[in-house]
Amino acid sequence: MAIRDIHRRRHAAQNIPGEAHFLTFSCFKRRDFLSGDRTREYFLEAVSRARIFHKFDLWAYVIMSNHVHLLIYPRSTTYEMGEIEATIKLDVSRRALAYLRKHRPEGLKQLATGQRHTPYRFWMSGNGYDENITSYDDARDIADYIHNNPVRAGLCAVPEEWVWSSAKEWAEEGSGKLRVDRHSLQ
């Protein structure tokens, strides 16, 4: 798999038991809605709740200012990636909107769509990027790609310095913000 081509390829991912999924969600109009610690924490909490409800293992993640990457492994024989994605995205959106309405109503302008039926949007509409991952080697390459996002963006010198990813947890179990399930990535 050519990692540099990840965002250019478009295909319908399938819900196939035993296959992992590489996901990318982007913020509305690629705005930096995830640049603050509060919204980053919202995202981590949403993933934590979703992994319990939807029964998936988390192999890798990174939160950037305007997008996120996840590498997950559904444990159920039947699952819907669209539902998993929606659960995470809706949780973050609701919390961010509630915070803005209460504490910073002027911030709602950045999320305004101009549409009556959906006046505000935190994420780009539709499902994010979703690719089935079928091999350990591909999963490992994608985890490396995910962890190196902040390095490529100039946010840190080595992946483990970026606290908003699983790189530190991969380097030393229990040291990251969110536990990963590396035991199932074998």
N, C-alpha and C positions, 0 to 999 in steps of 0.2 A: 504494500500500500504506500502511495506517495503522500506523506504527511502534508507537504506543501499544497496539495490539491484538495484537502479536506473540505474547504468551504466552496469549492467550485462544483463539486459533484452533487447532483441531486437525484435521489431515487426514493422510492417508497420503502422504508424500513419495515420489516415484518416482525411480528410477535412470535418468535420461534423459541420454544423452551431449550435451555442449554446454551443460548447465545447471549452475549453481553451487548450493551448499547452505549455508543459514544454520542452524547447529546451536547448541543450548544443552544443556549437561549440568548437572544440579544435584546437590549433595552429599546424601547420605543424611540424611533429615529436615531438609534445608536447614541443616545444621550448618556451621560455619565451618572445614571441613577444609583449605581453601586459604588460610588466613590467614597461614601461615608461608612463608618463602622456600624451604624445603626442598621442600614439596609443590608449590609453584609451579614450581620448577625441574624436578621430576618431570614435571609436565604439559608444560612446554616440550620436554623431551627426548622424551617420548612422541609429541608432535606431529611433532617432527623425524624420528623413526624411521618413524612411520606415513606421512608424506608421501613418503618414499623407497619404502617397501614397497608402498604402495597407489597411488603415482603421482598425487598431487594437488598443485595449487598452493594456497598459503595466501595469502588476500587480506587477512584481518583477524582479530584475536583480542583478547580481554581475559580476564584471570583476576581474578575477584572473590573474596571470602572464601568464598562458598558456591555459586558457579556459574561457568561459563565460557561464552563465546560464540566461535564460529568461523565464518568465512566462507571456504569452500573451493571449489575448482574441480577436479573429477576430470578427469584427462587421458585416461584409458582410455575406449574405446567401451563396454566392459562393466565394471561395478563394482557393489559392494553397499555402500550407505551403512551398513547395520547392521554389516558387517565392519570398516569404517573406524572407526566409533564404538567398537565393542567392542575393537579393537586399542588405541586410545588409553586408554579407560577401564580396561581390564584391566592395562595397563602401570603406570598410576598407582596403582591399587589394590594390586597385588602389592608394589610398592616401599614404599608407605606402611605396609602390614601388616608387611612384613619389618622395617622400621625400628622400628615399635612393639614387635613381639615381642622384638627384641634390646635396645632401649634404653629403652623406656617401656611395659612391659606394662600398666600401669594405664590407659594411653590407649586400649587396645582396648575399654574399656567404652563409649566414645562411638560405636564402630562396631558394637556388638553388636546383632543383629537378634532374638535370642531363638528363632531357628529352627535346627534341627539341621543341615539340609542346606546352609544358608548362614549360618554363625554371625556373619560380619562383612560389612559393606557400606560401601564408601566413597562410591559414587554411588547415586542413586535407582535403583530397579530399572527394567528395560526400556530402550528406546531413549529418548534425549532428544528434545527438540523438533527437528524437521527440516523445513525449508521449501525448496522449489525456487525458485531465483532465475533469471529468464530475461532480464533486461535490465541494461545497464550502469547506468542511472539507479537501478534498485532496488538493485543491488549497492553503489553509492556511498552511497545512503541508509542501507543496513544497516551499512556500514563506519562511517559517522558515528554511528549509533545505538550500535554496539559501542564505539567510542572514547569516547563521552560517558557511558558507564555509570559510571565512577569520579567524574566531575564531578557527575552526578545524585546519587550516593551521598555526596557531600561529602568525598571522599578527596583531591581536588586541585582546583585552580582552572581548569586547562585540561587537555585530554586528554593532551598531550605530557608532562606531569609524572608521569603514572602509568607507571612502568617496566614493569608487567606487562600491557602491551597493545602493539599494533602502531602506535599513534598516533605515537610518536616516530619509528619507522621510516618511516612515511608522510611525515612532515615532512622527514626527512633520511635518505636511504638509508644503511644501515650503522650507524645510531646506536641501533637497538633491540636487544633481547635475542634476537630471532628474525627472520631475514630473511623478508620477504614477497615475493610474486611479482606485483607490480603490473603488470609488463609484459604479463601475460596478461589483465588487466582492462581491455580496450579494445575 
